[in-house]
Structure formats: structure tokens, C-alpha cells
């Protein structure tokens, strides 16, 4: 609808665009920083049509506060914000623990030196408004893919002693099947696809239970504990599924397995 | 016609003078388009007040937002008007701003949106 054409001097018809369907496991958690409410609503609508989850912030500081407790797969960032500039947001993120967050600039600033500056400061891509819907989605999914996040992941994931088949929804450990509930399977896939990445509780909830589910912290912790035990994600096996206080969890693959001792047995 | 958005009662004088411009947009955007057009009409009022006060920065921002969002909603003319407003505000060209605001008002007064 962003490329309306004149069929008649007085009657215009927006060009038909096919909705971009999400493939299983391809849902992205997207943060959008945009102070123009109409623009934000439109971007959110497009993202949701494509099967992604959108979180809107109308100020740069609002996003920075959220990033203390939340993780996202990709960020859509406007340049001109009422409090701090998008470039300053970009610099702060690149200097933070979320430095690898893929960032797509979407701004009406179209000067070449603006584009160059944003890219040199660490933006992954840059689009000038008005943006086209399918192109926006494609670019966003591309930078998320380059960031090795969830999008377009293979159906079969092999990692160390684990083999995850998303088609049959089965997991084996050292070629032996591991019994998992549906949610525990989804949670296992999320962690195994994001090894080394810190995932917020909100991100985990949304990815596994969906954006509207009410899931307590205790429930989430119980599921995490269960997959830690069932998959053996412990230091003596060369893995650590660690809780990060007031934030979430990170699955780490250790360089060497750490023998089990009374001091680390709780990890 | 079902799902049709008109220009609003304040624009009836223009309606009789100029032919309507009908735009057809996907049904799923109906609520968003209604809100968008309502906000832009409010912005035009704010821009007129700002022009009278010599507040070019407010008009520049309004033009900038219009430039960025108009085409996405299916109104490329509004993006073009927004760019012109932004440029005229940066140039502090009062006459051009007045003309551009009138042009946007006339466009909105002619606009008829149908949803399919």
C-alpha cells in the first residue's frame, strides 16, 4: 500500500501486496523506536502481519531502560527522537552487553553523509522513509539472519552431543532420545539456537508461550530447571545454563567440562 | 459507501469546489488510516498556528513526519507535501509554507478513502 498508483486521474488503488507469512520458528522479537505514533502503528502492523512480535518505544531512553531487562532479535531505530538521537542510541547499544543486537535504521534523513555515519557507527542497515512494507520486512529478517538469531534456522540442529529435529520435535542426547514436553522442547530449541546469547525472561516467555500468555517467573524457572536436568546442561558436561539476576538466562558451552564438585553442583 | 472516510464537516466548502480524489486501501488498514488522517488534520491546525507565530521548527517537524509516513499509508502525495513543508520550514520561507499548507488542506478536503 505504500506504492499507490493512479489508475484514473481521480481514482487511485493501492498496489496489492502479499502478506509475508512466518515460517515455524522464524518469529522475531522486534523493538521499534519511533516517536511518530502513526508511523509506529504502521510498522507494528506490518511486522505483526509478517508473524513477528513488535515492542514499541517512543523515546530512546525508554528503549535503553527496557534493554536493562529485555532482549530483542532486531531493533528498528528512528534517527530523530525527542530525547536523544538515534545515533546516540546506536552508540550506547554498541558499547553495552547487547552490542551484537542487529539494528536497522528507518529514518526520513536521506543525505548520503547521514547514511554513511549511521553505518559507520554500527548500524546493520539503513532505510529512508517512506519505506516499502515487503522491503522493510525482508531487510529486517536479513539482518536478523546475519546476526545468527532465530530466523530461517535449519530443521535439524546438531550441537555437541545434541541433535534437535524440529520437524519431528525430538531431541537426542548422545543418540538417546530425551523425553520433553512441548514447551520444554520449544525452550530447548530456543536456548540451543542462541548459545552464548543472554535472553531476557520476556523474550523467553514470548518465544515459547506467545505474546499474550501469562507465565509466572516460577513457571519459567521450573521449565528451565527441567531442561537443564533432562539435557544435562551442566558444567560437568561442558555446558552451563546460567540464570542472570533480574534479567533472564544464558546457555553457554564451556571450553572444557568442569568436574562436578559440591561447589558447582548447583549450576 | 461502506468503510468510506470523508474529509470532515470543516471541509465542505472545498468539496463543492474541487472533485473528490478516491483512494482504495486494504481493509486491514482502516483503523490505522482513520487515525493517521485525523492526526494529520490536527497537525495542519498546529502548523497554521506555528506559522502565525513564526515557529518554523514545529512546521519542520510536522513536515518531516508527514514525509515519512504518508506514502506508507497509501498517500504518496502527502509524503511529497511533507517534504515540501520541511524544506520550506528549513528555508524559513513563510510564503511557500502558506501555499504548501493550503495545498495539503485542499488535498485532504478532496480525499475519499474506501477500504476493500
Interface residues (C-beta under 8 A of the other chain):
Chain A: X1 X2 X3 X4 X10 X11 X12 X13 X14 X16 X36 X37 X38 X39 X41 X42 X45 X49 X80 X107 X108 X129 X130 X131 X133
Chain B: X19 X20 X21 X22 X23 X24 X25 X26 X28 X29 X32 X35 X36 X39 X40 X61 X64 X65 X67 X68 X69 X70 X71 X72 X73 X74 X75 X76 X79
